[in-house]
Each structure stands twice: as C-alpha cells, then as structure tokens.
Amino acid sequence: MKSAKVSQIPLFTTHEDPRDAVVASHRLLIRAGYIRKQSSGFYTQLPFAIIVQQKIEEIIRDEMNQAGAVEVKLPVLTDAELWKTSGRWDIMGKEMMRFNDRHGNPFALGPTHEEAMTSLTSGFLKSYKQLPVNFYQIGTKYRDEIRPRYGLIRCREFTMKDAYSFHMDEECLESTYQKMRIAYRNIFSRCGLQTLTVQADSGNMGGSASEEYMVPSEIGEETLLVSGYEENDYKSNQEKTGFVPATPYEKIPSVSEPRKIPTPNLKTVEDVAAFLKTNIKNFIKTVIYENNEVVIIAFVPGDREINEVKLKNISAQGEFEMAGLETIKIITGAAPGFAGPYALLVKDGQKIKLEKTEKTICIYYDRNLLQRGELVSGGNETDIHYVHLQEGRDFSIPEDQKNLDLVLAHEGDLVPDNSGKMLKSTRGIEVGHIFKLGYKYATAFKLTVLDKNGKTHMPAMGTYGIGVGRTMATVVEQNHDDKGIIWPESISPFKIYLIGIFKGDEQKTKIDELFLKLVELSYTVYYDDRNENPGVKFNDADLTGFPWQIIAGKNYLASGEMEIKNRKTGEKTVTTMDKLSEIVRV
C-alpha cells in the first residue's frame, strides 16, 4: 500500500507495556500496533507488520533472484516418511510439531525443508546440464519451542526464507556458497541491519561448513567468541569454537600410585578440591548422558565445562539427556558425583542392560587430559575419590581420541587460529544461517544425475535460511529510542507520518488536500486524520517510527509552512511544499 489514512488503516497502538515483554522489539512491536500475541509463541500480524514483512521479502527476492536462485513453494505439511528416510524423524526431537491425519498417517509441520526439497528434485533432476540449480521459498515454519520468548525472535510459528542448491561437485557448491554470502550481506544491509558473520555448528542439518549471520545484541541467545570485529578477525559461535587454554595444562607425572581418599558427602569438583586443598585444574570431571540407544561417558578437565554440541557431533548420537540415577548406579557402582575413569565398571563398546533396554557404552576423553599426572577423580564408589592418577598408566586415552576437543571455550581462552590473541565474548541474535550440506540428503534420497560420460553422479547440496520475522524484530532492537521504533526507510511501512492539526471541517479539508499532493508526488504517507489532540498524534508518530514526520497545523493553514521532523535525529525543519524534496526524497 502506497499511502493511507488512519480512517483506512486504524492505529492499534497501546501505551501499556505487555507484561511478558522483556526486550525492546517485543515491547515496541506490540505497543506500536504491529503485532498482537494470540498464545505462547503465536502472534497475529497487524497491517504495519505485514507491510514491513512484505518489504523485507521484496529485498530477499531481489537479492536471491540476482544470485540466480529460483522461487518455488513447498507444502507446510511434510510426510513422516521423508524425515525417516533422512534419519531426522527421531533426531529433531520434541521441537518438531507432529500429528496423525484421519487415516493414522504421521505428518510434521515443517521446521525446515531439506527432505522435502531433495525428494522433489530427485523426481526431475536427471542430468549434469540441469546443475547448478538453487531453489528458494518464503513460507511459514513451525517449531515447538520449549520456551518461546522475545516476541518474534523466538516463537513457534514464523516466516522463513529457505533455499536449497544442487551441484556437480564441491567446487561448484563453493561458488554458490560465496554468492549466498554476498547476497545475505546485501539483504541485511538493505534492511538496515549490522551483522556479524560467525563460524557455526551445522547441528542436525549435517554438512561440512556453516556460517551464521548474527546481530550483536545484549539480549542475544547465542554467545559469540571473537578476536575482533573487522572483516578478517576470528568470529565464531561459542558452541563451534575450538578450546585452546591461555595457560596450557601442566603435564606433571604422578609421584605415587593411585590412592583412595574418603570424601563423604562431597560431590562437586569444587567441594572436593577445597577438601583436598588442590586446584580444580587437576581434576577429571565426568559427565554421563543417555538416550534410547547409548550411554555416553565423557571426561574433561575439572575446571572446564563440557561442550554438548561438540559431544553430539563426535558421538553422532543425536539427542541425549543427563543419565538417570539407575544408569549411573549400574555403570559406576556409585551415587552421582563419584564417577571417574579409574576403576570404572564398564568399557567402551560394552553393551549393558538397563531395565528392559540394552544400551551401548560410549566413552570419550578430552585431549587436555593426555599425558597428565597427579590427577584426581571420582572412584566409582560412593564417598570415594582417587588421587595421583596418571593418564597412560591408570587410564588411557585411545589413539583416535588424542586430539579430541570436548570443552566449551570462553572469553580469555586463546583464539584457535595460532594468532596468540585472546577471545572476547559478545551476545548475538541469529537472523540467517548458510550450510554446505554435502551429500547427506542426496545419499538418503538416492538423488543422482548423469554426468558428461553418462555415468551416475551424486550432487552436493547447500542450504541457506533467513528468519524474516526475526529480521524485523532485530531491526527494531538496533533502531529504537525511549519514544518508540525508528525504521530504516527501506522497510518502513510508510516514509512519512502526516500529523494534521485542525479544528473543524474547513481546516481538515485543507490538510486532506496536502495529503493528496504528497501522494501525487509519489511519497508514501500515513495521514493521521483523527480528531485527537496533538499530543496523542505526536506520541503515536514517534511510537510507530516512520522515518519522517510532517506537522501541518496553523502555520500551514495560514502560510503553507509545515514542520518536518527527522525521526532518527530529532532534527526539525520548517519548509513549504515546493522545497520539501530538498529535505525528504521521494
């Protein structure tokens, strides 16, 4: 819509903060009348939000089309068989909304469409001559978030642009991947967003590489670790960052044989360290997880946390949770808090029976325990720890695990690029993510094409996503003040908020004529023609956040002079219609 009056598109503003809104974008998008909450994680979009979203989608389409992508539309519903074929029906976990139709057939509301797109293309991609090809769509996705929050930033129903590319080889995939990197930078820049591109974990998507587009924000749900903010500085999501300690762990050999120490009621590393008067760096921290198939036992240095994302990738076991009391008792013979690698009752690869389920033991060691002595760990006996443990003598890290990184990196650790710099921490909101998927989905769906020699060849894939609603919300996070939203011109619902100050029909008619003149000059104008006091109109103009305000009151009625306000800077200028274009471009 080019222009409108309040009498055509009503204002839905409210001057009360929603009770559950804790971030600026959530609070302001509701107060300014862009969205309304229906239930937890579900929002109604009101007219202004629809216009903003349409403008973001136009920018996305323009950049995607310029990059050679082709728009399609896939069903929101996806057959469970597609997910079972890829192996993600169970891996996706409880976030995927599932149901059975009237015939008892299982379906899911698509959180993403790798399976559906690969299945589709396997029906018509037959020759190398059809590659490369990149299909994208803009549509609704669903994820049953355990804790929806922050309005449009984390909700259950959301709009997403997702694209899927197919290639004859990795070199071709790399070319499209770079095109998408450029397109994404352009998209976010045109939307008025400042973003960081960071290395990311591919998660259950699979693939060899991925990058996230993050909006730096103190309310971001992701922790980012960086060496700086310039183009060539190291930037990574915390879950992806390799751990390099600023001070390497000392490899001091044990001077004695392992010795059993009673540690009654001392379960945490910190408690036992205080009791033994030793540094927690000398401890072996044991963490135990399980799912329906395996029990995972992981050992890391006592002063560090385990990185569950790294462990999931290394173990390739999908979702798991902390082991239950029964499991811990069976595999260690002790109460929780007393597990360790010395005198452990089970071995890697061993199968054990838990209730009526048989599970396989998987044991992993972090590389920072290698060749170290004078270590302390739980003794696999309640109220017992062992001291003087030596790796290689009392327990041994397998050859294929001697470079295994299981630790969650933090600010102050070294950047894992041999630069010697230290990591700095910041928070970020993810608005986009690009992946090199490789051959995971083509393999699952047996997607092949004929090469130049008539032989079957499996295409490599990439996938590229943008959260449209998240983009809208993060623009507000970066562009607001204590009065309301400040939209960039590129995605603002209207360029001008026309505030008419009048008494009686005759004065209103003159300002109505001004509105029509602005429309004729191709300005996009929202005309506040309500019979309200000026203060209410000024507040709503600031709250809704259009880039320019024109105040037409007694001066305009008397001499044609109107006041122009720049919403971002607050600067005000008095001018007339014939000079308006010098201040506000069409």
N, C-alpha and C positions, 0 to 999 in steps of 0.2 A: 504494500500500500504506500503510495507516494505521500499523501497528506491526509489529515483527518482532523475533526473537531472532537472535543470531549463529548459533545452530544451524539457523536457517531461511535467513537470508541471510548467508553467510560473509563475513568480512572479507578483503579482498585487499590489505591494507597491506603495505608493504615499507619498511624503514628505510635502504635504499641509494638514493642519487640516481641516476636514469638518466644514462648517460654523455653523451647528446646533449641533455640538458635544460639550457638556459641562462637560462630565465626562470622566475619563481616558479610561475605557473599550470601550466606543463608539468611541472615537478618535483613539485609538490604533488598534482596530479590523479593522477599515476602512483603516487606514494608512498602516498597515502591510499586507493588502490584504486578510483578512479573510472574510469580508462581504462587500456588497455594498447596499446602500439604493435604493429601487425601487420607493416607495412613502411613505407617512407618516405612520409609523408603520409596514412597509413591507420591508424585507431585503432578498437579494439574498445571499446564502451561496456559497463561493468560495472553491476551493479544500482543503485548510488548515483547514477551519472551519468544513468542512464535516468530515475530519479525527478526529479532536478534539471531535466533537459530537459523532461520532461512538465509540470512546474510552470511553466517559462518559457513553454512553448507554451500552457498554460491562460491565462496572463496576456495573451499575444499575442492569442489568440482572443477573450478577453473585450473587450479594447480595440478590436480590429478590428470585432467584431460591433456594439459600441456606436457605432462610427463609421459603421455602415451597410454594411460590406463583407460579402460572401457567400463562404463557403468552397467550393472545388472541388478537384479532384485531377487533374493532368495527367500523362501518361506521362513517365518519366525520359528515355526514348529520343525523339529528335526527328529527323525525316526531313531529310536534307541539303537537299532542295528548299525547305523553309521558310527555311533560312538563306541559300540562294542567292537566294530571292525578295527578301529584305531587303537583300542585298548584304553580309551579315556572314560568309558562309562563309569568305572569304579574310581579312577584316579581323580576325576573332577570333584568328587566328594559332595557334601551337602549344599554347596553353593549353587549347584545346578538344579533348577526347578523341573521336577519330573511329574508325570501323571500318566494314567492309562486312559485310552479312549473307551467308548462304549463297548468295543469288542475285546477289551482287555489288552490291547496292544500298547506297549510303553513308548512314550514320547518325552522330549525335553523342549523347554523354551530356550532357544539358542543363546548361550552366553558368548559364543563365537562360532565361526562357520568354516573352519578348516576342513572338517569331514564332509560337510555338505558341498563345498566348492570342489573338493577333489573328486567326490563321487560324480558331480555334474560333469566336470571336464573329462573324466575318464570315458564318457559316452561319445565325445566328439573330437577330442584331441588325438589325431592319428599319425601326424607327420611332423617332421622337424620344420617343415615350411610354415607351420602354424605358430612356431615359437620364435622369440619370446612373446608371451601374452600376459597382461595384468588386468584382472577383473576387480572392480570395487563396487561396494554398495554403501548406502547410508540408510540405516534402519534401526529398529528397536531391538535391544538386547535385554536379557534378564539374568540376574544373579541374586540368589537368596542370601544376601549378606547377613552374617551373624549379628552385626551391629551397624545398621545404616546410620549415617551421621553426616553432618556438614551439608545438609541440603542436597544439591545436585552433585556434590563432589563424591559422595559415596551413597548410592541409592540402589534400589532393587530393579527398577525399570529405567533404562537410559538409552539415549541415541548414540550410535557409534558409526564411524566410517571404518569399514574393514576392507582391505584389499589383499589379493592373493595372486602371486605371479608364478609362472612356469617357464623353465629354462632348459636348454640342452646341456649346459654344463655350469660349473661353479663360476667360471669367468663371466658368463652371461648374467648369472644371478648377481654377481658383484656389481655389474654395470647398472642393473635396475635398482639394486640396494642403494647405490650412490645417488641415483636420480630421486629416489624417495627421500633420502636425507635432505637433498636440496629442496624438494617440494615441501617437506614438513617445516623446514626453517622458514620458507616463504609464507606458508599458511599461518604459522603462529605470529610471524612478524606483521603480516597484513591484518591480523586480528588484534594487534596492539599488545601482544604478549612478549615478555622477555623470558626466554627459556634457556636451560642448560641441557646439553646432550650428554648423557652419562652411560657408561657400560652397565649392562644389566644382566640378570639371570634369565634364562629362557623358560624356566619353570616347566609346567606340564605341557607347554607348547612344543618343546623339543627344539632341536636345531643347534647350529654351531656358534652363532653370534647373535647378539641383540643389543639395541640401544633404546633408552627411554628419553623422552623429552619432558623435562621437569621444570616446573615453575617454582623458583625459590620462594618459600613461604614458611613462616614460623609455625603455621598450623598444618604443614605437610605431614602426611602419614608415613612418608619414606625418609630414612636417614641417608644422606649423601655424604661421601667422603671425597675430598678434592685436595689437590695441591695448589690450586688457584682457579681463577675464573676466566683466564684467557683461552684462546682457541686451542692451543697445544698443551694446556695443562691437563693433568690426570683428573678425571671425573668419573665416579663410579657409585652405583647403589651399594650400600653397606653390605647387603647380602651377597654381592658379587665380589667384593674387594678381597684380594689376597692378603693374608696376615703376615706381616714382617715386623717382628718386635723391634722397638727402638734400641733396646739393650738385649742382645742375644742371651738365651738361657745358657748358663754355665754347665759344662759337661764334666762335673766333678765325680770321679769314681767313688763307689761305696768303700768305706774302710772296714766294714764288718758284714757279717751275714745278716739276712733279714731277721728282725727281732719283733716279737709280738708285744704290743702295748695295750693294756686295757684302757678304753675310752668310754666309760659308761655315760649314756645319755648325751654324748657329743656326736651330732650327726652331720653338721655342716663343716665345710672346709675351714671356715673362719674360726669356728669353735675349737676344732681340733688343733689348728695352728696356734691358737692362743694357749691351749693346754700344753702343747709340746714346745712352745716358745721357738717356733720356726716360721720361716716365711712361706706364705701360701704358694709362692712360685715353685716350691719343692714338692707340692702335692700333685697327685694324679686324680683329677676329677672324673668320676664315672657317671655317665648318663645312659639310661636304659629306656628304649622305646619298643612299641609293638604294634602290629596290625593283625589282620586275619591270617597272614602267611608267615611272618618272621618276627623274631625278637632281635632288636639291634642294640648292641652294647658298644658305646663309644668312649674313648679315653682321651682327655685333653689336659693341658697344664692347669693346675689348680687355681691360678689367678685369672683364668680366661673363661669366657662363655662359649658354648658350642654354637656353631652356625648351622641351624637346622636345614636351611636351604642347601648348603654345601653337602650335608649328610644325605639329604634326599637325592641329590644328583649323583653322588658317589654310589649309594646303595641301590638306586633305580627301583625303589620300593613304593613310590607314590606317597600317599598319605599314611602317617602313623601318629601315634599319640604316646604320652608317657605310660610306661608299663605299670600294670596294676600290682597290688600287693602280693597276690598269689604268684604271679610271674616272677617277681623279684625274689620271693622266698625260694621258689623251685630252682632258679638258676644260680643263686648265690648262697643259699642256705642261711641267709641273714635278713634282718629287718632292713627297710630302706635307709640309706645313708652309710652303709658299711660295705659297699661293693668295691672291687678293685681287680687288677689283672693278675695279682699273685694269689695262688691257691683258689683260682676260680673253678667252679664245679663243671663248667661246660666249655666246649671248644668250638672254634669257628667251623660252620658247616654241619654241626651236630643237629639232629632232629630230636625234639623233646615233646612230650605230651602235656598239654595244659587242658584240664577238664576233658572234653571230648575232641579237642583240636590238636593236631600236630603242627608244630612250627619249627622253622629252621633258625639256628643261631647264626647271626652275622656280627663279627667283631671288627672294629675299626680303631686305629691308633693315629693320633695327630703326629706329624713329623717332628714337632718340638719336644717330644719325649725321647727321641732317638739318641742312644749312647749316653744317656744321662744316668747319674747315680745319686745316692743319698736322697732318694725319693720316698714319699710317704703316701700310702693309700689305704683304703678300707681293706679289712682282712677277710671278707666274705664270711664273717662270723659276727653276730650281734655284739656290740660294745667293744669291738677289736679293730685296731689299725696295725699296720706293719711299717717299720722304719728301715732305713738302709737298703732300700730296693735299688736294683741295678738293671737297666734295660740291657738285654743280651744275655743276662745271667738268670735273673729271676722271672723275667717275662721277655718275650722277643717280638719286635715289630716285623711282620712279614716283608720280604723283599719288595713286593709290589705296593707296599704302603709307606715306604720310606720317604716319599715326598708328598704325603697326603696332608692337605690343609683342611682342618675341620673347625678352625677358630673364627669367631666373629671379630672382625677388625674394628678399631675405634680411633677416634681423634688422638693424635700423639704417636700412633704407630707409624712406621715408615711407609712411604708410597711404594707399591710393589713394582717399580719400574727401574730400580737401581739408580735413581737420581739422588738418593740420600735425603730427599725432602720429607717433611712430616705431613701426615694427613690432617686436614681440617674438616670439621663437621658442619653440615647445614641441613635444613629440612627442605623437602620438596613435594609438590603435588604432581603426580604423573598425568600428563594430558595426551601423550602419544607414545607408541612403542612399535619398533620395527624389528623383524626377526629374519634371519637366514634359517629357514626350516630344514633345508637339505632334502633328504629322501624319505623321511619318516612317513609322511602321509601317502606319497606315491607308492611306497612299498606296501603299506597296509591295504590300499585300494587297487593294487596291481595296475597302476597307471603307466602305460608305456606308449611310445611313439616309434615310428620307423625313422632311422637315420638316413644319411645320404646313400649308404650302401644297402639299404633295405633291411637292416638288422634292427631288432627291438632295442629300445633305449629308454631308460627311466629318467624323466625330467626332475630337476631340482626345483624346490619351491622357496618362495619368500612370502611373508605376511606382514601387513602394515596396518596399525589401528590408531584411531583418534577418537577420544571421548568428546562428543560435540557439546553435551550439557556441561561437562567438566570445563571445557574451554570457556564457555560463557561464564561459569562461576569464577574461574581463576582470573579472568579479565577483571571482574569486579574486585577480587582480592587485591589485585595490583593497582586498581584505579577507583579509589573512593576517598572520601573525607568524612568528617563528622556530620556533614549535612546530607550525604547520600552517595549515589553512584556517579562516576564520571566516565561516560562511554567514549572510546575512540570513535572517530567519525565513521570508520569503515564498517562498524557493526551496530552503530546506534540505531534504535528504531526510527528516529527522525533526526534531522540535523538541527532543527530549530524548534524551541518551545515558545510559542507566541502567547504572551500574557496580555490579555485585553483588560484594561481598567476603564470601566464605563459606568454611566448612570443613564438608564432609560434606553428605549429602542433606537432613538436617533443616533446617539453616540455609538451604540453597539453596531449599527449598520455601517458606520464609517470604518470600524475596525474589522468587520466582516469583509469589507472591500479590500483592506490591507492584506488579509489572509488570501484572498483570491489573486491579488497582484503577486504575492510571493509564490503562489502555486504556478502562476503563468510564467514566472521567471525560472521555473524548474527546481525551486527549493523544496525539500521535504519538510513539511511543517505540521506540528501538532498544536492546534489552536485551543487554548483554554478559554472557552466562551461561557463558562459558568457564571452565574450571578452570585459570586462569592466575594468576600473581602480580599484585598490584595495580598495580605499576609499568608492566607491559605494557598493562594496560587504560587507565591514565591517559594514557599516551603515544598510544594509538590514539584515545582520545576527543578529545584535542587535535588530533591529525593530521586526523581526518575532519571536524572543525569544526562539529558541530551546535551550535545557539545555547546550549543549557543542558545541564549535566551534573548528574545526581543520583548521589551516592555513598552507597550503602546498605551499611553494614558492621556492626561490633559494636555501635555506638550504636543503630542502627536495630533490631537484633535484641534489644537489651536494653530500650530505652525508646521506640522508634518515631521517634527523631530521625534525620534524614538531612541531609547536607550538599548544598547547592545551589550550583553554580558557574556564573557568567555567563561564557561562553567569550570574549566580546569584551572585557569589562573585567577579567576575572580575579577579580571580587568573589565571596566565598564567604559563604553564609548558612546557619545551622542552623535547621531548621524541622521541622514534622510534617505529616502528610498533610492534616489539616484546615485548615492555613494555607498550603498550597502555592500555591493560586490567587492569594494576595496577592503572590506573587513571580513565578510563571510563569503567564501567562494561557493558557487553552485555545486 
